[in-house]
């Protein structure tokens, strides 16, 4: 990755590992954001994919 690149890893659903089966059992999804420009921090609870887009827009523009 270059100095100005961002890596965003997320999913379209979450699954509770304590619930048997493969149904989508959580409303929350994981997200990992990495860049050489970012300092590590806890993003807390993120509400929806539009929030992810907002983060990216603020970082890039």
PQR file of N, CA, C, O and H, with PARSE charges and radii, in Angstrom:
ATOM      1  N   UNK A   1       0.839  -1.185   0.000 -0.4000 1.5000
ATOM      2  CA  UNK A   1       0.000   0.000   0.000 -0.0000 2.0000
ATOM      3  C   UNK A   1       0.879   1.240   0.000  0.5500 1.7000
ATOM      4  O   UNK A   1       1.928   1.282   0.643 -0.5500 1.4000
ATOM      5  N   UNK A   2       0.428   2.247  -0.734 -0.4000 1.5000
ATOM      6  CA  UNK A   2       1.151   3.509  -0.773 -0.0000 2.0000
ATOM      7  C   UNK A   2       0.815   4.387   0.423  0.5500 1.7000
ATOM      8  O   UNK A   2      -0.088   4.081   1.201 -0.5500 1.4000
ATOM      9  H   UNK A   2      -0.424   2.213  -1.256  0.4000 1.0000
ATOM     10  N   UNK A   3       1.550   5.475   0.556 -0.4000 1.5000
ATOM     11  CA  UNK A   3       1.354   6.380   1.689 -0.0000 2.0000
ATOM     12  C   UNK A   3      -0.032   7.013   1.721  0.5500 1.7000
ATOM     13  O   UNK A   3      -0.509   7.371   2.798 -0.5500 1.4000
ATOM     14  H   UNK A   3       2.284   5.724  -0.076  0.4000 1.0000
ATOM     15  N   UNK A   4      -0.685   7.160   0.585 -0.4000 1.5000
ATOM     16  CA  UNK A   4      -1.991   7.819   0.536 -0.0000 2.0000
ATOM     17  C   UNK A   4      -3.155   6.847   0.334  0.5500 1.7000
ATOM     18  O   UNK A   4      -4.291   7.278   0.135 -0.5500 1.4000
ATOM     19  H   UNK A   4      -0.297   6.870  -0.289  0.4000 1.0000
ATOM     20  N   UNK A   5      -2.882   5.538   0.382 -0.4000 1.5000
ATOM     21  CA  UNK A   5      -3.930   4.535   0.173 -0.0000 2.0000
ATOM     22  C   UNK A   5      -4.700   4.262   1.459  0.5500 1.7000
ATOM     23  O   UNK A   5      -4.180   4.428   2.562 -0.5500 1.4000
ATOM     24  H   UNK A   5      -1.959   5.188   0.543  0.4000 1.0000
ATOM     25  N   UNK A   6      -5.950   3.840   1.292 -0.4000 1.5000
ATOM     26  CA  UNK A   6      -6.811   3.423   2.395 -0.0000 2.0000
ATOM     27  C   UNK A   6      -7.332   2.029   2.098  0.5500 1.7000
ATOM     28  O   UNK A   6      -7.705   1.730   0.963 -0.5500 1.4000
ATOM     29  H   UNK A   6      -6.373   3.705   0.396  0.4000 1.0000
ATOM     30  N   UNK A   7      -7.360   1.182   3.106 -0.4000 1.5000
ATOM     31  CA  UNK A   7      -7.911  -0.155   2.991 -0.0000 2.0000
ATOM     32  C   UNK A   7      -9.125  -0.227   3.902  0.5500 1.7000
ATOM     33  O   UNK A   7      -9.014   0.019   5.103 -0.5500 1.4000
ATOM     34  H   UNK A   7      -7.057   1.426   4.028  0.4000 1.0000
ATOM     35  N   UNK A   8     -10.291  -0.564   3.342 -0.4000 1.5000
ATOM     36  CA  UNK A   8     -11.521  -0.688   4.115 -0.0000 2.0000
ATOM     37  C   UNK A   8     -12.036  -2.105   3.918  0.5500 1.7000
ATOM     38  O   UNK A   8     -12.297  -2.525   2.791 -0.5500 1.4000
ATOM     39  H   UNK A   8     -10.381  -0.764   2.366  0.4000 1.0000
ATOM     40  N   UNK A   9     -12.183  -2.844   5.018 -0.4000 1.5000
ATOM     41  CA  UNK A   9     -12.719  -4.197   4.981 -0.0000 2.0000
ATOM     42  C   UNK A   9     -13.991  -4.214   5.821  0.5500 1.7000
ATOM     43  O   UNK A   9     -13.975  -3.812   6.985 -0.5500 1.4000
ATOM     44  H   UNK A   9     -11.972  -2.503   5.933  0.4000 1.0000
ATOM     45  N   UNK A  10     -15.081  -4.675   5.239 -0.4000 1.5000
ATOM     46  CA  UNK A  10     -16.343  -4.756   5.955 -0.0000 2.0000
ATOM     47  C   UNK A  10     -17.152  -5.922   5.390  0.5500 1.7000
ATOM     48  O   UNK A  10     -16.635  -6.708   4.596 -0.5500 1.4000
ATOM     49  H   UNK A  10     -15.093  -5.002   4.294  0.4000 1.0000
ATOM     50  N   UNK A  11     -18.385  -6.036   5.784 -0.4000 1.5000
ATOM     51  CA  UNK A  11     -19.257  -7.116   5.330 -0.0000 2.0000
ATOM     52  C   UNK A  11     -20.670  -6.566   5.151  0.5500 1.7000
ATOM     53  O   UNK A  11     -20.968  -5.453   5.583 -0.5500 1.4000
ATOM     54  H   UNK A  11     -18.805  -5.397   6.429  0.4000 1.0000
ATOM     55  N   UNK A  12     -21.528  -7.343   4.520 -0.4000 1.5000
ATOM     56  CA  UNK A  12     -22.902  -6.882   4.324 -0.0000 2.0000
ATOM     57  C   UNK A  12     -23.838  -7.383   5.419  0.5500 1.7000
ATOM     58  O   UNK A  12     -25.020  -7.040   5.426 -0.5500 1.4000
ATOM     59  H   UNK A  12     -21.285  -8.248   4.169  0.4000 1.0000
ATOM     60  N   UNK A  13     -23.322  -8.191   6.343 -0.4000 1.5000
ATOM     61  CA  UNK A  13     -24.126  -8.673   7.461 -0.0000 2.0000
ATOM     62  C   UNK A  13     -23.197  -9.221   8.537  0.5500 1.7000
ATOM     63  O   UNK A  13     -22.005  -9.428   8.312 -0.5500 1.4000
ATOM     64  H   UNK A  13     -22.361  -8.470   6.337  0.4000 1.0000
ATOM     65  N   UNK A  14     -23.769  -9.447   9.697 -0.4000 1.5000
ATOM     66  CA  UNK A  14     -23.001 -10.041  10.778 -0.0000 2.0000
ATOM     67  C   UNK A  14     -23.666 -11.320  11.248  0.5500 1.7000
ATOM     68  O   UNK A  14     -24.885 -11.461  11.151 -0.5500 1.4000
ATOM     69  H   UNK A  14     -24.738  -9.279   9.880  0.4000 1.0000
ATOM     70  N   UNK A  15     -22.882 -12.245  11.752 -0.4000 1.5000
ATOM     71  CA  UNK A  15     -23.408 -13.494  12.284 -0.0000 2.0000
ATOM     72  C   UNK A  15     -22.908 -13.683  13.711  0.5500 1.7000
ATOM     73  O   UNK A  15     -21.720 -13.527  13.993 -0.5500 1.4000
ATOM     74  H   UNK A  15     -21.892 -12.131  11.831  0.4000 1.0000
ATOM     75  N   UNK A  16     -23.824 -14.019  14.598 -0.4000 1.5000
ATOM     76  CA  UNK A  16     -23.488 -14.275  15.997 -0.0000 2.0000
ATOM     77  C   UNK A  16     -22.912 -15.685  16.102  0.5500 1.7000
ATOM     78  O   UNK A  16     -23.607 -16.652  15.792 -0.5500 1.4000
ATOM     79  H   UNK A  16     -24.789 -14.146  14.370  0.4000 1.0000
ATOM     80  N   UNK A  17     -21.656 -15.821  16.533 -0.4000 1.5000
ATOM     81  CA  UNK A  17     -21.049 -17.154  16.593 -0.0000 2.0000
ATOM     82  C   UNK A  17     -21.675 -18.066  17.648  0.5500 1.7000
ATOM     83  O   UNK A  17     -21.427 -19.271  17.636 -0.5500 1.4000
ATOM     84  H   UNK A  17     -21.091 -15.035  16.785  0.4000 1.0000
ATOM     85  N   UNK A  18     -22.480 -17.517  18.557 -0.4000 1.5000
ATOM     86  CA  UNK A  18     -23.115 -18.346  19.584 -0.0000 2.0000
ATOM     87  C   UNK A  18     -24.458 -18.906  19.127  0.5500 1.7000
ATOM     88  O   UNK A  18     -25.070 -19.695  19.847 -0.5500 1.4000
ATOM     89  H   UNK A  18     -22.681 -16.537  18.567  0.4000 1.0000
ATOM     90  N   UNK A  19     -24.930 -18.511  17.938 -0.4000 1.5000
ATOM     91  CA  UNK A  19     -26.207 -18.996  17.412 -0.0000 2.0000
ATOM     92  C   UNK A  19     -25.920 -20.041  16.341  0.5500 1.7000
ATOM     93  O   UNK A  19     -25.163 -19.779  15.407 -0.5500 1.4000
ATOM     94  H   UNK A  19     -24.433 -17.869  17.353  0.4000 1.0000
ATOM     95  N   UNK A  20     -26.526 -21.235  16.470 -0.4000 1.5000
ATOM     96  CA  UNK A  20     -26.263 -22.258  15.448 -0.0000 2.0000
ATOM     97  C   UNK A  20     -26.848 -21.875  14.092  0.5500 1.7000
ATOM     98  O   UNK A  20     -27.834 -21.142  14.018 -0.5500 1.4000
ATOM     99  H   UNK A  20     -27.142 -21.447  17.229  0.4000 1.0000
ATOM    100  N   UNK A  21     -26.239 -22.371  13.028 -0.4000 1.5000
ATOM    101  CA  UNK A  21     -26.731 -22.100  11.687 -0.0000 2.0000
ATOM    102  C   UNK A  21     -25.939 -21.001  11.008  0.5500 1.7000
ATOM    103  O   UNK A  21     -24.956 -20.495  11.548 -0.5500 1.4000
ATOM    104  H   UNK A  21     -25.438 -22.966  13.088  0.4000 1.0000
ATOM    105  N   UNK A  22     -26.390 -20.640   9.802 -0.4000 1.5000
ATOM    106  CA  UNK A  22     -25.675 -19.638   9.012 -0.0000 2.0000
ATOM    107  C   UNK A  22     -26.533 -18.424   8.689  0.5500 1.7000
ATOM    108  O   UNK A  22     -26.149 -17.599   7.861 -0.5500 1.4000
ATOM    109  H   UNK A  22     -27.188 -21.052   9.364  0.4000 1.0000
ATOM    110  N   UNK A  23     -27.699 -18.305   9.337 -0.4000 1.5000
ATOM    111  CA  UNK A  23     -28.551 -17.134   9.098 -0.0000 2.0000
ATOM    112  C   UNK A  23     -27.876 -15.864   9.599  0.5500 1.7000
ATOM    113  O   UNK A  23     -27.045 -15.908  10.506 -0.5500 1.4000
ATOM    114  H   UNK A  23     -28.011 -18.976  10.010  0.4000 1.0000
ATOM    115  N   UNK A  24     -28.232 -14.754   9.011 -0.4000 1.5000
ATOM    116  CA  UNK A  24     -27.699 -13.459   9.447 -0.0000 2.0000
ATOM    117  C   UNK A  24     -28.355 -13.116  10.782  0.5500 1.7000
ATOM    118  O   UNK A  24     -29.548 -12.815  10.838 -0.5500 1.4000
ATOM    119  H   UNK A  24     -28.906 -14.718   8.274  0.4000 1.0000
ATOM    120  N   UNK A  25     -27.573 -13.164  11.843 -0.4000 1.5000
ATOM    121  CA  UNK A  25     -28.123 -13.064  13.187 -0.0000 2.0000
ATOM    122  C   UNK A  25     -27.754 -11.785  13.921  0.5500 1.7000
ATOM    123  O   UNK A  25     -28.147 -11.608  15.074 -0.5500 1.4000
ATOM    124  H   UNK A  25     -26.605 -13.408  11.797  0.4000 1.0000
ATOM    125  N   UNK A  26     -27.018 -10.899  13.289 -0.4000 1.5000
ATOM    126  CA  UNK A  26     -26.672  -9.618  13.927 -0.0000 2.0000
ATOM    127  C   UNK A  26     -26.930  -8.483  12.968  0.5500 1.7000
ATOM    128  O   UNK A  26     -26.757  -8.611  11.757 -0.5500 1.4000
ATOM    129  H   UNK A  26     -26.699 -11.043  12.352  0.4000 1.0000
ATOM    130  N   UNK A  27     -27.347  -7.373  13.533 -0.4000 1.5000
ATOM    131  CA  UNK A  27     -27.548  -6.182  12.718 -0.0000 2.0000
ATOM    132  C   UNK A  27     -26.260  -5.387  12.555  0.5500 1.7000
ATOM    133  O   UNK A  27     -26.202  -4.468  11.739 -0.5500 1.4000
ATOM    134  H   UNK A  27     -27.488  -7.268  14.517  0.4000 1.0000
ATOM    135  N   UNK A  28     -25.230  -5.728  13.321 -0.4000 1.5000
ATOM    136  CA  UNK A  28     -23.956  -5.024  13.254 -0.0000 2.0000
ATOM    137  C   UNK A  28     -22.996  -5.773  12.338  0.5500 1.7000
ATOM    138  O   UNK A  28     -23.036  -7.001  12.260 -0.5500 1.4000
ATOM    139  H   UNK A  28     -25.278  -6.475  13.984  0.4000 1.0000
ATOM    140  N   UNK A  29     -22.148  -5.044  11.657 -0.4000 1.5000
ATOM    141  CA  UNK A  29     -21.150  -5.668  10.796 -0.0000 2.0000
ATOM    142  C   UNK A  29     -19.755  -5.197  11.213  0.5500 1.7000
ATOM    143  O   UNK A  29     -19.598  -4.105  11.759 -0.5500 1.4000
ATOM    144  H   UNK A  29     -22.116  -4.046  11.720  0.4000 1.0000
ATOM    145  N   UNK A  30     -18.755  -6.024  10.954 -0.4000 1.5000
ATOM    146  CA  UNK A  30     -17.391  -5.614  11.288 -0.0000 2.0000
ATOM    147  C   UNK A  30     -16.872  -4.599  10.274  0.5500 1.7000
ATOM    148  O   UNK A  30     -17.304  -4.571   9.121 -0.5500 1.4000
ATOM    149  H   UNK A  30     -18.883  -6.911  10.511  0.4000 1.0000
ATOM    150  N   UNK A  31     -15.944  -3.774  10.724 -0.4000 1.5000
ATOM    151  CA  UNK A  31     -15.251  -2.866   9.803 -0.0000 2.0000
ATOM    152  C   UNK A  31     -13.821  -2.683  10.297  0.5500 1.7000
ATOM    153  O   UNK A  31     -13.575  -2.515  11.492 -0.5500 1.4000
ATOM    154  H   UNK A  31     -15.593  -3.797  11.660  0.4000 1.0000
ATOM    155  N   UNK A  32     -12.902  -2.718   9.369 -0.4000 1.5000
ATOM    156  CA  UNK A  32     -11.494  -2.466   9.641 -0.0000 2.0000
ATOM    157  C   UNK A  32     -11.023  -1.457   8.607  0.5500 1.7000
ATOM    158  O   UNK A  32     -11.200  -1.666   7.407 -0.5500 1.4000
ATOM    159  H   UNK A  32     -13.102  -2.854   8.399  0.4000 1.0000
ATOM    160  N   UNK A  33     -10.428  -0.372   9.061 -0.4000 1.5000
ATOM    161  CA  UNK A  33      -9.938   0.674   8.170 -0.0000 2.0000
ATOM    162  C   UNK A  33      -8.457   0.873   8.476  0.5500 1.7000
ATOM    163  O   UNK A  33      -8.072   1.067   9.629 -0.5500 1.4000
ATOM    164  H   UNK A  33     -10.284  -0.202  10.036  0.4000 1.0000
ATOM    165  N   UNK A  34      -7.630   0.821   7.429 -0.4000 1.5000
ATOM    166  CA  UNK A  34      -6.197   0.984   7.611 -0.0000 2.0000
ATOM    167  C   UNK A  34      -5.644   1.983   6.605  0.5500 1.7000
ATOM    168  O   UNK A  34      -6.032   1.984   5.436 -0.5500 1.4000
ATOM    169  H   UNK A  34      -7.942   0.663   6.493  0.4000 1.0000
ATOM    170  N   UNK A  35      -4.752   2.816   7.061 -0.4000 1.5000
ATOM    171  CA  UNK A  35      -3.972   3.705   6.216 -0.0000 2.0000
ATOM    172  C   UNK A  35      -2.743   4.114   7.003  0.5500 1.7000
ATOM    173  O   UNK A  35      -2.787   4.228   8.228 -0.5500 1.4000
ATOM    174  H   UNK A  35      -4.437   2.815   8.010  0.4000 1.0000
ATOM    175  N   UNK A  36      -1.659   4.331   6.303 -0.4000 1.5000
ATOM    176  CA  UNK A  36      -0.451   4.819   6.968 -0.0000 2.0000
ATOM    177  C   UNK A  36      -0.681   6.202   7.563  0.5500 1.7000
ATOM    178  O   UNK A  36       0.053   6.619   8.459 -0.5500 1.4000
ATOM    179  H   UNK A  36      -1.623   4.238   5.308  0.4000 1.0000
ATOM    180  N   UNK A  37      -1.698   6.923   7.072 -0.4000 1.5000
ATOM    181  CA  UNK A  37      -1.985   8.278   7.533 -0.0000 2.0000
ATOM    182  C   UNK A  37      -2.862   8.309   8.792  0.5500 1.7000
ATOM    183  O   UNK A  37      -2.953   9.349   9.445 -0.5500 1.4000
ATOM    184  H   UNK A  37      -2.294   6.584   6.344  0.4000 1.0000
ATOM    185  N   UNK A  38      -3.498   7.205   9.138 -0.4000 1.5000
ATOM    186  CA  UNK A  38      -4.448   7.190  10.251 -0.0000 2.0000
ATOM    187  C   UNK A  38      -3.787   6.728  11.546  0.5500 1.7000
ATOM    188  O   UNK A  38      -2.944   5.832  11.545 -0.5500 1.4000
ATOM    189  H   UNK A  38      -3.424   6.361   8.607  0.4000 1.0000
ATOM    190  N   UNK A  39      -4.181   7.347  12.631 -0.4000 1.5000
ATOM    191  CA  UNK A  39      -3.765   6.906  13.949 -0.0000 2.0000
ATOM    192  C   UNK A  39      -4.784   5.880  14.442  0.5500 1.7000
ATOM    193  O   UNK A  39      -5.979   6.046  14.198 -0.5500 1.4000
ATOM    194  H   UNK A  39      -4.867   8.075  12.631  0.4000 1.0000
ATOM    195  N   UNK A  40      -4.342   4.823  15.129 -0.4000 1.5000
ATOM    196  CA  UNK A  40      -5.294   3.828  15.636 -0.0000 2.0000
ATOM    197  C   UNK A  40      -6.304   4.463  16.577  0.5500 1.7000
ATOM    198  O   UNK A  40      -5.950   5.288  17.419 -0.5500 1.4000
ATOM    199  H   UNK A  40      -3.371   4.689  15.327  0.4000 1.0000
ATOM    200  N   UNK A  41      -7.585   4.064  16.426 -0.4000 1.5000
ATOM    201  CA  UNK A  41      -8.607   4.518  17.358 -0.0000 2.0000
ATOM    202  C   UNK A  41      -9.835   3.638  17.226  0.5500 1.7000
ATOM    203  O   UNK A  41     -10.048   2.984  16.205 -0.5500 1.4000
ATOM    204  H   UNK A  41      -7.873   3.394  15.743  0.4000 1.0000
ATOM    205  N   UNK A  42     -10.630   3.635  18.268 -0.4000 1.5000
ATOM    206  CA  UNK A  42     -11.888   2.906  18.293 -0.0000 2.0000
ATOM    207  C   UNK A  42     -12.949   3.794  17.656  0.5500 1.7000
ATOM    208  O   UNK A  42     -13.197   4.902  18.133 -0.5500 1.4000
ATOM    209  H   UNK A  42     -10.457   4.166  19.098  0.4000 1.0000
ATOM    210  N   UNK A  43     -13.572   3.323  16.592 -0.4000 1.5000
ATOM    211  CA  UNK A  43     -14.610   4.110  15.914 -0.0000 2.0000
ATOM    212  C   UNK A  43     -15.955   4.025  16.618  0.5500 1.7000
ATOM    213  O   UNK A  43     -16.892   4.740  16.261 -0.5500 1.4000
ATOM    214  H   UNK A  43     -13.370   2.423  16.204  0.4000 1.0000
ATOM    215  N   UNK A  44     -16.056   3.161  17.609 -0.4000 1.5000
ATOM    216  CA  UNK A  44     -17.322   3.021  18.322 -0.0000 2.0000
ATOM    217  C   UNK A  44     -18.375   2.348  17.453  0.5500 1.7000
ATOM    218  O   UNK A  44     -18.051   1.613  16.520 -0.5500 1.4000
ATOM    219  H   UNK A  44     -15.295   2.580  17.900  0.4000 1.0000
ATOM    220  N   UNK A  45     -19.629   2.608  17.767 -0.4000 1.5000
ATOM    221  CA  UNK A  45     -20.742   2.027  17.031 -0.0000 2.0000
ATOM    222  C   UNK A  45     -20.992   2.841  15.771  0.5500 1.7000
ATOM    223  O   UNK A  45     -21.223   4.047  15.843 -0.5500 1.4000
ATOM    224  H   UNK A  45     -19.892   3.205  18.525  0.4000 1.0000
ATOM    225  N   UNK A  46     -20.946   2.191  14.632 -0.4000 1.5000
ATOM    226  CA  UNK A  46     -21.176   2.855  13.355 -0.0000 2.0000
ATOM    227  C   UNK A  46     -22.575   2.485  12.876  0.5500 1.7000
ATOM    228  O   UNK A  46     -22.929   1.306  12.841 -0.5500 1.4000
ATOM    229  H   UNK A  46     -20.757   1.211  14.574  0.4000 1.0000
ATOM    230  N   UNK A  47     -23.357   3.469  12.514 -0.4000 1.5000
ATOM    231  CA  UNK A  47     -24.738   3.266  12.094 -0.0000 2.0000
ATOM    232  C   UNK A  47     -24.856   3.249  10.578  0.5500 1.7000
ATOM    233  O   UNK A  47     -24.986   4.306   9.960 -0.5500 1.4000
ATOM    234  H   UNK A  47     -23.069   4.426  12.542  0.4000 1.0000
ATOM    235  N   UNK A  48     -24.813   2.070   9.966 -0.4000 1.5000
ATOM    236  CA  UNK A  48     -25.097   1.930   8.542 -0.0000 2.0000
ATOM    237  C   UNK A  48     -23.912   2.171   7.630  0.5500 1.7000
ATOM    238  O   UNK A  48     -22.916   2.791   8.004 -0.5500 1.4000
ATOM    239  H   UNK A  48     -24.708   1.212  10.467  0.4000 1.0000
ATOM    240  N   UNK A  49     -24.060   1.648   6.396 -0.4000 1.5000
ATOM    241  CA  UNK A  49     -23.010   1.789   5.395 -0.0000 2.0000
ATOM    242  C   UNK A  49     -22.787   3.242   4.996  0.5500 1.7000
ATOM    243  O   UNK A  49     -21.678   3.607   4.606 -0.5500 1.4000
ATOM    244  H   UNK A  49     -24.869   1.144   6.091  0.4000 1.0000
ATOM    245  N   UNK A  50     -23.819   4.077   5.086 -0.4000 1.5000
ATOM    246  CA  UNK A  50     -23.643   5.481   4.738 -0.0000 2.0000
ATOM    247  C   UNK A  50     -22.636   6.155   5.659  0.5500 1.7000
ATOM    248  O   UNK A  50     -21.959   7.097   5.246 -0.5500 1.4000
ATOM    249  H   UNK A  50     -24.720   3.781   5.402  0.4000 1.0000
ATOM    250  N   UNK A  51     -22.527   5.690   6.894 -0.4000 1.5000
ATOM    251  CA  UNK A  51     -21.516   6.230   7.815 -0.0000 2.0000
ATOM    252  C   UNK A  51     -20.113   5.905   7.329  0.5500 1.7000
ATOM    253  O   UNK A  51     -19.205   6.728   7.451 -0.5500 1.4000
ATOM    254  H   UNK A  51     -23.077   4.925   7.230  0.4000 1.0000
ATOM    255  N   UNK A  52     -19.931   4.717   6.781 -0.4000 1.5000
ATOM    256  CA  UNK A  52     -18.632   4.334   6.245 -0.0000 2.0000
ATOM    257  C   UNK A  52     -18.269   5.255   5.085  0.5500 1.7000
ATOM    258  O   UNK A  52     -17.138   5.732   4.991 -0.5500 1.4000
ATOM    259  H   UNK A  52     -20.668   4.049   6.682  0.4000 1.0000
ATOM    260  N   UNK A  53     -19.229   5.499   4.209 -0.4000 1.5000
ATOM    261  CA  UNK A  53     -18.996   6.409   3.083 -0.0000 2.0000
ATOM    262  C   UNK A  53     -18.644   7.803   3.579  0.5500 1.7000
ATOM    263  O   UNK A  53     -17.789   8.470   2.996 -0.5500 1.4000
ATOM    264  H   UNK A  53     -20.148   5.112   4.285  0.4000 1.0000
ATOM    265  N   UNK A  54     -19.290   8.249   4.645 -0.4000 1.5000
ATOM    266  CA  UNK A  54     -19.006   9.570   5.212 -0.0000 2.0000
ATOM    267  C   UNK A  54     -17.564   9.639   5.724  0.5500 1.7000
ATOM    268  O   UNK A  54     -16.864  10.620   5.473 -0.5500 1.4000
ATOM    269  H   UNK A  54     -19.985   7.707   5.118  0.4000 1.0000
ATOM    270  N   UNK A  55     -17.114   8.595   6.446 -0.4000 1.5000
ATOM    271  CA  UNK A  55     -15.730   8.547   6.922 -0.0000 2.0000
ATOM    272  C   UNK A  55     -14.766   8.682   5.746  0.5500 1.7000
ATOM    273  O   UNK A  55     -13.837   9.489   5.783 -0.5500 1.4000
ATOM    274  H   UNK A  55     -17.682   7.798   6.650  0.4000 1.0000
ATOM    275  N   UNK A  56     -14.996   7.885   4.701 -0.4000 1.5000
ATOM    276  CA  UNK A  56     -14.097   7.883   3.553 -0.0000 2.0000
ATOM    277  C   UNK A  56     -14.086   9.248   2.881  0.5500 1.7000
ATOM    278  O   UNK A  56     -13.020   9.740   2.510 -0.5500 1.4000
ATOM    279  H   UNK A  56     -15.750   7.229   4.671  0.4000 1.0000
ATOM    280  N   UNK A  57     -15.237   9.864   2.718 -0.4000 1.5000
ATOM    281  CA  UNK A  57     -15.310  11.185   2.099 -0.0000 2.0000
ATOM    282  C   UNK A  57     -14.526  12.220   2.904  0.5500 1.7000
ATOM    283  O   UNK A  57     -13.826  13.056   2.333 -0.5500 1.4000
ATOM    284  H   UNK A  57     -16.103   9.464   3.020  0.4000 1.0000
ATOM    285  N   UNK A  58     -14.645  12.162   4.233 -0.4000 1.5000
ATOM    286  CA  UNK A  58     -13.928  13.127   5.077 -0.0000 2.0000
ATOM    287  C   UNK A  58     -12.430  12.914   5.015  0.5500 1.7000
ATOM    288  O   UNK A  58     -11.676  13.886   5.058 -0.5500 1.4000
ATOM    289  H   UNK A  58     -15.214  11.483   4.697  0.4000 1.0000
ATOM    290  N   UNK A  59     -11.970  11.669   4.916 -0.4000 1.5000
ATOM    291  CA  UNK A  59     -10.534  11.397   4.877 -0.0000 2.0000
ATOM    292  C   UNK A  59      -9.916  11.782   3.558  0.5500 1.7000
ATOM    293  O   UNK A  59      -8.795  12.289   3.517 -0.5500 1.4000
ATOM    294  H   UNK A  59     -12.583  10.879   4.881  0.4000 1.0000
ATOM    295  N   UNK A  60     -10.649  11.541   2.454 -0.4000 1.5000
ATOM    296  CA  UNK A  60     -10.076  11.708   1.130 -0.0000 2.0000
ATOM    297  C   UNK A  60     -10.214  13.133   0.616  0.5500 1.7000
ATOM    298  O   UNK A  60      -9.308  13.636  -0.049 -0.5500 1.4000
ATOM    299  H   UNK A  60     -11.560  11.129   2.487  0.4000 1.0000
ATOM    300  N   UNK A  61     -11.317  13.786   0.907 -0.4000 1.5000
ATOM    301  CA  UNK A  61     -11.575  15.106   0.309 -0.0000 2.0000
ATOM    302  C   UNK A  61     -11.380  16.226   1.306  0.5500 1.7000
ATOM    303  O   UNK A  61     -11.557  17.395   0.964 -0.5500 1.4000
ATOM    304  H   UNK A  61     -12.053  13.377   1.447  0.4000 1.0000
TER
END
